[in-house]
Amino acid sequence: MKSIKELISEIIEKYIKQKGYPDSSWLIEVPKDRSMADYASNIAFTLAKTLKKSPLKIAEEMALELATLLGNTDLEGTNIFSLNGFVNFILPAGFCFEYISSEDFSQNAFAGKERVLLEYVSANPTGPLHIGHGRWAALGDSLRRLLAWTGYKVDTEFYINDAGSQINNLLNTVKALKEGKAIPENGYAGSYVKDLLTSQDPVEEILNAQKQILATFRVEFDTWFSEKKGLHDKGLVTESIEQLKLKNLTYVEGGAVFFKSTQYGDDKDRVLIKENGEYTYLAADVAYHLEKIKRGYKHLINIWGADHHGYINRIKAAITAFAGEDAVLEVLLGQLVTLYRNGEEVRMSKRTGDMISLEEVMEEIGVDATRFYLIQTSADNHLEFDLEVAKKQSNDNPVFYVQYAHARISSILKKTQRQAVFHKDLPLKEVETKLLKFMLYFEEEINLAAQRREPYRIARYLLDLANVFHSFYHECKVNVDDQEVSENRLALIKLTKKILANGLGLMGITAPESM
């Protein structure tokens, strides 16, 4: 199905061809003030210099002549007018309803894109997942759903950091406690360590617990990649460094081996092997990303904690060294999460005395609320939310507000005996038109959220849609004596229910039939 922007573009391109105007880089966008028009184009501004006319004059002429090209097209009946030099479009209600009702509405916008490998969470198997891990899990899974919805082929991966000093510190801690000794320096003092004393493999036990928590959080991965088994045991770290040496991209200084990452935009060269012969963390990361490329992935997306910001250019440099410009790495940085309870910051778990875990938050406020709160803010912003507000069954709680809109519609539809039929020639009240047109913008938000890797846009859109619906509900009674009006409103809310359910699904959140 062609998007509305494509349909409008076809009309404009036909006009330009008829006029013999030169090509120009014009856009079709949703105007900031949606009460004025559904879509607008800046084409008059891009032609002004060539035509030696003001954008206002060009837009006036275009609006009149474009209207003559609408006959026998999907956009027939569209109101085209000029305003402040922009060419504006108001789409007929009947067209909007049919467009939104189509099965593939908002889907497959990027069909045919290459495979994407999305890596996220990637926690050390040395303790429970905390709320920060939960944020990256919620963002990553929602992004996966968005990319798949819009046509990408997405594979997901969890990188298991099961090698290095942190793992040794955990094993040494468990060993010391089993022997009745004090926790060693750099050991783990969390209460959860006591639960590992009977375990044959503490690392595997923690990893299994993380997998269970993530599954409860509705997050699954196609691949769980072990640093130890997938890199070190196979000698891939040594192999990747040797490949860099063959490309003359390493040198030795002070006994350490450096990667010439400055040749690829890094601010300084990076150490791969320390003076004592130990690999740096970067060496394993370089090998891991080379391994991804060898598996055939050319488009990599990673979600990391904000503390990994300095690693971005280093890994990009390594990828370019191995694959040239063919491979692309995108990195999304997830900022920290601060929890509050009745306005007071929550620093530690009451149950264990440790950092509050993702599991505890889910148990207290539920999976739906946890996911919504962790997704609703841009990943690059620090996130704060109050656990007590997240439990409220009121409009103060954003996830309740959105889910209640869905449940309210379900209740109305169950109680009526009438059919949901949209009568395209029936006049609509302003709030009915606003609801219909707002649903139209779901496609735009989906595309932007996928393109910009911003799942929070879906949460924001759903909150706004729920608000528009609740306004509609209070102003427009659905079951009225006028059958056509009633059928129209039933059709509108049935469509609203579908959009709400799809949006919640993209966030990994349930759409309840009752509340």
C-alpha positions as CSV (number, residue, x, y, z in Angstrom):
1,M,0.0,0.0,0.0
2,K,1.3,3.4,-0.9
3,S,1.7,5.9,1.9
4,I,-0.2,9.2,1.9
5,K,3.0,11.0,1.3
6,E,3.6,8.9,-1.7
7,L,0.2,9.6,-3.1
8,I,0.6,13.3,-2.6
9,S,4.1,13.2,-4.1
10,E,2.6,11.5,-7.2
11,I,0.2,14.4,-7.7
12,I,2.9,17.0,-7.2
13,E,5.4,15.2,-9.5
14,K,2.7,15.0,-12.2
15,Y,2.2,18.7,-11.9
16,I,5.9,19.5,-12.1
17,K,6.3,17.3,-15.2
18,Q,3.4,19.0,-16.9
19,K,4.9,22.4,-16.1
20,G,8.4,21.4,-17.1
21,Y,9.7,22.6,-13.8
22,P,13.2,21.4,-12.6
23,D,13.5,18.8,-9.9
24,S,14.0,20.3,-6.4
25,S,14.4,18.8,-2.9
26,W,10.9,19.5,-1.6
27,L,9.3,17.8,1.4
28,I,5.8,16.7,2.5
29,E,5.3,16.9,6.2
30,V,2.7,16.8,8.9
31,P,2.3,20.5,9.9
32,K,3.0,21.5,13.5
33,D,-0.5,23.0,13.7
34,R,-2.5,20.0,12.7
35,S,-5.8,22.0,13.0
36,M,-4.8,23.9,9.8
37,A,-4.1,20.9,7.5
38,D,-3.3,17.2,7.4
39,Y,-0.2,17.5,5.3
40,A,1.9,20.3,3.8
41,S,4.6,20.8,1.2
42,N,7.4,23.4,1.0
43,I,7.7,22.9,-2.7
44,A,6.9,26.6,-3.5
45,F,10.0,27.7,-1.5
46,T,12.3,25.3,-3.4
47,L,11.0,26.7,-6.8
48,A,11.1,30.4,-5.9
49,K,14.6,31.1,-7.1
50,T,14.2,29.2,-10.4
51,L,10.8,30.7,-11.2
52,K,11.7,34.2,-9.9
53,K,8.4,34.4,-8.0
54,S,7.5,34.6,-4.3
55,P,6.7,31.3,-2.6
56,L,3.2,32.7,-1.8
57,K,2.4,33.3,-5.4
58,I,3.7,29.9,-6.5
59,A,1.8,28.1,-3.8
60,E,-1.4,29.9,-4.7
61,E,-1.1,28.8,-8.4
62,M,-0.1,25.3,-7.5
63,A,-3.0,24.8,-5.1
64,L,-5.5,25.7,-7.8
65,E,-3.9,23.6,-10.5
66,L,-3.1,20.6,-8.3
67,A,-6.8,20.3,-7.5
68,T,-7.6,19.7,-11.2
69,L,-5.3,16.6,-11.1
70,L,-7.2,14.8,-8.3
71,G,-9.9,13.3,-10.4
72,N,-10.0,9.5,-10.5
73,T,-7.2,9.2,-7.9
74,D,-7.3,8.0,-4.4
75,L,-7.0,11.6,-3.2
76,E,-10.1,12.8,-5.1
77,G,-12.0,15.2,-2.9
78,T,-8.9,16.5,-1.1
79,N,-9.0,20.2,-0.2
80,I,-5.8,21.8,-1.5
81,F,-5.0,25.4,-0.5
82,S,-2.0,27.7,0.1
83,L,-1.0,29.3,3.4
84,N,2.1,31.3,4.1
85,G,3.8,29.8,1.0
86,F,3.1,26.2,1.8
87,V,0.8,24.0,-0.2
88,N,-1.6,22.3,2.2
89,F,-3.8,19.2,2.0
90,I,-6.9,18.3,3.9
91,L,-7.9,14.7,3.2
92,P,-11.6,13.6,2.9
93,A,-12.9,11.7,6.0
94,G,-14.0,8.7,3.9
95,F,-10.5,8.3,2.4
96,C,-8.9,8.6,5.8
97,F,-11.1,5.9,7.3
98,E,-10.5,3.5,4.5
99,Y,-6.8,4.1,4.6
100,I,-6.5,3.5,8.3
101,S,-8.7,0.5,8.1
102,S,-6.5,-1.3,5.6
103,E,-4.7,-4.4,6.9
104,D,-1.2,-3.2,6.2
105,F,-1.8,0.4,7.5
106,S,1.6,1.7,8.9
107,Q,3.4,-1.5,8.1
108,N,6.3,-2.5,5.9
109,A,7.5,1.1,5.2
110,F,11.0,-0.1,4.7
111,A,10.4,-3.6,3.2
112,G,13.4,-5.0,1.6
113,K,16.0,-3.5,4.0
114,E,19.0,-5.6,4.8
115,R,19.2,-7.7,7.9
116,V,19.9,-5.9,11.2
117,L,21.6,-7.4,14.2
118,L,20.3,-5.7,17.3
119,E,22.4,-6.2,20.5
120,Y,21.1,-5.0,23.8
121,V,21.1,-5.6,27.6
122,S,24.4,-7.6,27.6
123,A,24.7,-7.6,31.4
124,N,27.5,-9.3,33.3
125,P,26.4,-12.6,34.7
126,T,27.6,-11.6,38.2
127,G,24.3,-10.5,39.8
128,P,20.7,-9.7,39.3
129,L,19.5,-7.4,36.5
130,H,18.9,-3.8,37.8
131,I,16.4,-1.3,36.6
132,G,19.0,0.2,34.2
133,H,19.3,-3.2,32.5
134,G,15.5,-3.2,32.4
135,R,15.4,0.1,30.5
136,W,17.8,-1.2,27.9
137,A,15.7,-4.4,27.6
138,A,12.4,-2.5,27.2
139,L,13.9,-0.1,24.7
140,G,15.7,-2.8,22.7
141,D,12.7,-5.1,22.6
142,S,10.4,-2.2,21.5
143,L,12.8,-1.2,18.9
144,R,12.9,-4.8,17.6
145,R,9.2,-4.8,17.3
146,L,9.2,-1.4,15.5
147,L,11.8,-2.4,13.0
148,A,10.1,-5.7,12.3
149,W,6.8,-3.9,11.9
150,T,8.2,-1.5,9.3
151,G,9.9,-4.2,7.2
152,Y,13.3,-4.8,8.6
153,K,14.7,-8.3,9.1
154,V,15.8,-8.1,12.7
155,D,17.9,-10.6,14.7
156,T,18.5,-10.0,18.4
157,E,21.5,-10.9,20.5
158,F,22.5,-10.8,24.1
159,Y,26.3,-10.6,24.6
160,I,27.3,-12.6,27.7
161,N,30.3,-11.0,29.4
162,D,31.4,-14.3,31.0
163,A,35.2,-13.7,30.8
164,G,37.6,-11.5,32.6
165,S,38.2,-10.1,36.1
166,Q,34.6,-9.6,37.1
167,I,33.8,-13.3,36.6
168,N,36.9,-14.3,38.5
169,N,35.9,-11.9,41.4
170,L,32.5,-13.6,41.6
171,L,34.0,-17.1,41.6
172,N,36.5,-16.2,44.2
173,T,33.8,-14.7,46.3
174,V,31.7,-17.9,46.2
175,K,34.8,-20.0,46.9
176,A,35.7,-17.9,49.9
177,L,32.2,-18.0,51.4
178,K,32.1,-21.7,51.0
179,E,35.3,-22.0,52.9
180,G,34.0,-19.7,55.6
181,K,36.4,-17.0,54.7
182,A,35.9,-13.2,54.3
183,I,34.8,-11.8,51.0
184,P,38.1,-11.0,49.1
185,E,39.0,-7.6,47.8
186,N,37.0,-6.7,44.8
187,G,34.5,-9.5,45.7
188,Y,30.7,-9.3,45.6
189,A,29.0,-8.5,48.8
190,G,25.4,-8.7,47.6
191,S,23.0,-10.9,49.5
192,Y,22.2,-12.9,46.4
193,V,25.8,-14.5,46.5
194,K,24.7,-16.6,49.5
195,D,22.2,-18.3,47.2
196,L,25.1,-19.4,45.0
197,L,26.9,-21.4,47.6
198,T,25.3,-24.7,46.6
199,S,25.6,-24.1,42.9
200,Q,28.0,-26.1,40.7
201,D,28.3,-23.1,38.3
202,P,27.5,-19.7,39.8
203,V,27.9,-17.9,36.5
204,E,25.5,-20.2,34.7
205,E,23.0,-20.0,37.6
206,I,23.0,-16.2,37.4
207,L,22.7,-16.2,33.6
208,N,19.7,-18.6,33.8
209,A,18.1,-16.3,36.4
210,Q,18.6,-13.3,34.0
211,K,17.1,-15.3,31.2
212,Q,14.0,-16.1,33.3
213,I,13.6,-12.4,34.4
214,L,13.9,-11.2,30.8
215,A,11.4,-13.8,29.6
216,T,8.9,-12.6,32.3
217,F,9.6,-9.1,31.0
218,R,8.6,-10.3,27.5
219,V,12.1,-10.0,26.1
220,E,13.5,-12.9,24.1
221,F,16.8,-13.1,22.1
222,D,17.6,-15.1,19.0
223,T,21.2,-15.6,20.2
224,W,22.9,-15.6,23.5
225,F,26.6,-15.1,22.6
226,S,29.2,-16.1,25.1
227,E,32.4,-14.1,25.3
228,K,34.2,-17.0,26.7
229,K,33.0,-19.8,24.4
230,G,32.4,-17.7,21.3
231,L,35.6,-15.6,21.4
232,H,38.3,-16.7,23.8
233,D,37.9,-20.5,23.5
234,K,38.0,-20.2,19.7
235,G,41.1,-17.9,19.7
236,L,39.1,-15.1,17.9
237,V,40.6,-12.3,20.0
238,T,44.1,-13.3,19.0
239,E,42.9,-13.8,15.4
240,S,41.3,-10.4,15.1
241,I,44.5,-8.7,16.4
242,E,46.6,-10.6,13.9
243,Q,44.3,-9.4,11.1
244,L,44.8,-5.9,12.2
245,K,48.6,-6.5,12.2
246,L,48.4,-7.8,8.6
247,K,46.7,-4.6,7.6
248,N,49.5,-2.6,9.3
249,L,47.0,-1.2,11.7
250,T,48.9,-2.0,15.0
251,Y,52.2,-1.0,16.5
252,V,54.1,-1.7,19.7
253,E,55.0,1.0,22.2
254,G,56.3,0.5,25.8
255,G,55.6,-3.2,25.4
256,A,51.9,-2.7,24.6
257,V,50.1,-3.3,21.3
258,F,48.1,-0.4,20.0
259,F,45.4,-0.2,17.3
260,K,45.8,2.7,14.9
261,S,42.2,3.8,15.5
262,T,43.0,7.4,14.8
263,Q,43.2,6.5,11.1
264,Y,39.4,6.0,11.3
265,G,38.3,9.0,13.2
266,D,39.1,8.1,16.8
267,D,40.8,10.8,19.0
268,K,43.7,8.6,19.9
269,D,45.1,5.1,19.3
270,R,43.9,2.4,21.6
271,V,45.6,-0.4,23.5
272,L,44.7,-4.0,22.6
273,I,47.3,-5.9,24.6
274,K,48.7,-4.4,27.8
275,E,52.4,-4.4,28.7
276,N,51.8,-7.6,30.9
277,G,50.4,-9.4,27.9
278,E,46.8,-9.2,29.0
279,Y,44.0,-8.3,26.5
280,T,42.1,-5.1,27.1
281,Y,38.3,-5.1,27.1
282,L,38.5,-3.4,23.7
283,A,40.4,-6.4,22.2
284,A,37.4,-8.7,23.0
285,D,34.9,-6.1,21.7
286,V,36.9,-5.7,18.5
287,A,36.9,-9.5,18.0
288,Y,33.2,-9.7,18.8
289,H,32.2,-7.1,16.2
290,L,34.5,-8.8,13.6
291,E,32.6,-12.0,14.4
292,K,29.3,-10.3,13.8
293,I,30.6,-9.2,10.4
294,K,31.8,-12.7,9.5
295,R,28.3,-13.9,10.2
296,G,27.1,-11.7,7.3
297,Y,25.7,-8.7,9.2
298,K,26.5,-5.4,7.7
299,H,24.1,-3.3,9.8
300,L,24.7,-3.4,13.5
301,I,22.7,-1.7,16.2
302,N,23.9,-1.7,19.8
303,I,22.2,-0.4,22.9
304,W,24.7,0.4,25.6
305,G,24.8,2.1,28.9
306,A,25.8,5.8,28.9
307,D,29.1,4.9,30.5
308,H,30.2,3.2,27.2
309,H,30.1,6.5,25.3
310,G,33.9,6.5,24.8
311,Y,33.8,3.1,23.1
312,I,31.7,4.2,20.1
313,N,34.4,5.6,18.0
314,R,36.8,2.8,18.9
315,I,34.4,0.1,17.7
316,K,33.4,2.1,14.6
317,A,37.1,2.3,13.8
318,A,37.5,-1.4,14.1
319,I,34.5,-2.2,12.0
320,T,35.7,0.2,9.3
321,A,39.1,-1.4,9.4
322,F,37.6,-4.8,8.8
323,A,34.7,-4.1,6.5
324,G,35.3,-0.7,5.0
325,E,32.3,1.5,4.5
326,D,30.0,-1.4,3.8
327,A,29.3,-2.1,7.5
328,V,27.3,0.3,9.6
329,L,27.3,0.6,13.4
330,E,24.6,2.5,15.2
331,V,24.9,2.9,19.0
332,L,22.1,4.1,21.2
333,L,23.1,5.1,24.7
334,G,20.7,4.4,27.6
335,Q,20.9,6.9,30.4
336,L,20.3,6.0,34.1
337,V,17.0,5.4,35.9
338,T,16.1,6.9,39.3
339,L,13.3,5.4,41.2
340,Y,11.1,7.3,43.7
341,R,8.5,6.4,46.2
342,N,6.1,9.2,47.2
343,G,8.7,11.7,46.1
344,E,11.6,10.1,48.0
345,E,14.4,8.5,46.0
346,V,14.7,4.7,46.4
347,R,18.3,3.7,46.5
348,M,18.3,0.2,48.0
349,S,16.0,-2.8,48.1
350,K,14.1,-3.2,51.4
351,R,14.1,-7.0,50.8
352,T,17.9,-7.5,50.2
353,G,19.6,-4.3,51.1
354,D,21.2,-4.3,47.6
355,M,20.5,-2.2,44.6
356,I,16.8,-2.6,43.7
357,S,16.4,-5.1,40.9
358,L,14.3,-5.2,37.8
359,E,12.5,-8.2,39.2
360,E,11.4,-6.3,42.3
361,V,10.1,-3.4,40.2
362,M,8.1,-5.8,38.0
363,E,6.7,-7.5,41.1
364,E,5.6,-4.2,42.6
365,I,4.1,-2.3,39.7
366,G,3.6,-5.1,37.0
367,V,5.3,-5.8,33.7
368,D,3.1,-3.4,31.7
369,A,3.7,-0.4,33.9
370,T,7.5,-1.1,34.1
371,R,7.8,-1.4,30.3
372,F,5.7,1.8,29.7
373,Y,7.7,3.9,32.2
374,L,11.1,2.7,30.8
375,I,10.1,3.3,27.2
376,Q,8.2,6.6,27.5
377,T,11.3,8.8,27.7
378,S,14.0,9.2,25.1
379,A,16.9,6.9,25.8
380,D,19.4,9.8,25.9
381,N,17.5,11.4,28.8
382,H,17.9,10.5,32.5
383,L,14.6,8.8,33.5
384,E,12.8,9.3,36.8
385,F,9.6,7.8,37.9
386,D,7.6,7.2,41.1
387,L,6.7,3.6,42.0
388,E,3.6,4.7,43.9
389,V,2.3,6.7,40.9
390,A,3.0,3.7,38.6
391,K,0.6,1.6,40.8
392,K,-2.3,4.0,40.7
393,Q,-5.5,3.1,38.9
394,S,-6.0,6.7,37.8
395,N,-5.3,9.2,35.0
396,D,-2.1,10.2,36.8
397,N,-0.6,6.8,35.7
398,P,0.1,7.0,31.9
399,V,-0.1,3.2,31.2
400,F,-3.4,3.0,33.0
401,Y,-4.7,6.0,31.0
402,V,-3.9,4.4,27.7
403,Q,-5.0,0.9,28.7
404,Y,-8.3,2.3,30.1
405,A,-9.1,3.9,26.8
406,H,-8.8,0.4,25.1
407,A,-10.8,-1.2,27.8
408,R,-13.5,1.5,27.7
409,I,-13.9,1.0,23.9
410,S,-14.1,-2.8,24.4
411,S,-16.9,-2.3,26.9
412,I,-18.9,-0.1,24.6
413,L,-18.5,-2.5,21.7
414,K,-19.7,-5.4,23.8
415,K,-22.8,-3.7,24.9
416,T,-24.1,-2.5,21.5
417,Q,-26.2,-4.5,19.1
418,R,-25.4,-2.2,16.2
419,Q,-22.8,-2.6,13.5
420,A,-19.7,-0.4,13.1
421,V,-20.2,1.2,9.7
422,F,-18.6,4.4,8.6
423,H,-20.8,6.6,6.4
424,K,-18.3,8.8,4.5
425,D,-20.8,11.5,3.5
426,L,-22.1,12.0,7.1
427,P,-21.0,15.3,8.6
428,L,-18.7,14.9,11.6
429,K,-18.4,16.9,14.7
430,E,-15.0,18.6,15.3
431,V,-13.9,16.1,17.9
432,E,-14.9,13.2,15.6
433,T,-12.7,14.6,12.8
434,K,-9.9,15.2,15.3
435,L,-10.0,11.5,16.4
436,L,-10.1,10.2,12.9
437,K,-7.2,12.4,11.7
438,F,-5.1,11.7,14.8
439,M,-5.3,8.0,14.0
440,L,-3.9,8.9,10.5
441,Y,-0.7,10.1,12.1
442,F,0.0,6.7,13.7
443,E,1.8,5.9,10.4
444,E,4.0,9.0,10.7
445,E,4.9,8.2,14.3
446,I,5.7,4.6,13.5
447,N,8.0,5.7,10.6
448,L,9.8,8.3,12.7
449,A,10.1,6.0,15.7
450,A,11.7,3.3,13.5
451,Q,13.9,5.6,11.4
452,R,15.2,7.6,14.4
453,R,15.3,4.6,16.8
454,E,13.0,6.3,19.2
455,P,10.4,3.9,20.7
456,Y,9.4,6.7,23.1
457,R,7.5,8.3,20.3
458,I,4.9,5.5,20.4
459,A,4.3,6.0,24.1
460,R,3.8,9.7,23.6
461,Y,1.5,9.1,20.6
462,L,-0.6,6.6,22.5
463,L,-1.0,9.1,25.4
464,D,-2.2,11.8,23.0
465,L,-4.5,9.4,21.2
466,A,-6.0,8.2,24.5
467,N,-6.5,11.9,25.4
468,V,-8.3,12.6,22.1
469,F,-10.4,9.5,22.6
470,H,-11.4,10.4,26.1
471,S,-12.4,13.9,24.9
472,F,-14.5,12.3,22.1
473,Y,-16.1,9.9,24.7
474,H,-17.2,12.8,26.9
475,E,-18.5,14.9,24.0
476,C,-20.1,12.2,21.7
477,K,-22.4,9.6,23.0
478,V,-22.0,6.5,20.9
479,N,-25.4,4.8,21.3
480,V,-27.8,7.4,20.1
481,D,-31.2,7.3,18.4
482,D,-29.7,8.3,15.0
483,Q,-28.5,4.9,13.7
484,E,-26.1,6.3,11.1
485,V,-24.4,8.6,13.7
486,S,-24.2,5.7,16.1
487,E,-22.7,3.4,13.5
488,N,-20.2,6.0,12.5
489,R,-19.1,6.5,16.1
490,L,-18.8,2.8,16.6
491,A,-16.7,2.5,13.5
492,L,-14.4,5.3,14.8
493,I,-13.9,3.8,18.2
494,K,-13.4,0.3,16.8
495,L,-10.6,1.7,14.7
496,T,-9.2,3.6,17.7
497,K,-9.2,0.3,19.6
498,K,-7.1,-1.3,16.8
499,I,-4.6,1.5,16.8
500,L,-4.3,1.5,20.6
501,A,-3.7,-2.3,20.6
502,N,-1.1,-2.1,17.8
503,G,0.7,0.7,19.6
504,L,0.7,-1.1,22.9
505,G,1.9,-4.3,21.1
506,L,4.9,-2.4,19.7
507,M,5.8,-1.5,23.3
508,G,5.3,-5.1,24.5
509,I,2.4,-4.1,26.6
510,T,-1.0,-5.8,26.9
511,A,-4.2,-4.3,25.6
512,P,-6.9,-5.3,28.2
513,E,-10.5,-5.8,27.3
514,S,-11.6,-4.8,30.8
515,M,-10.1,-3.0,33.8
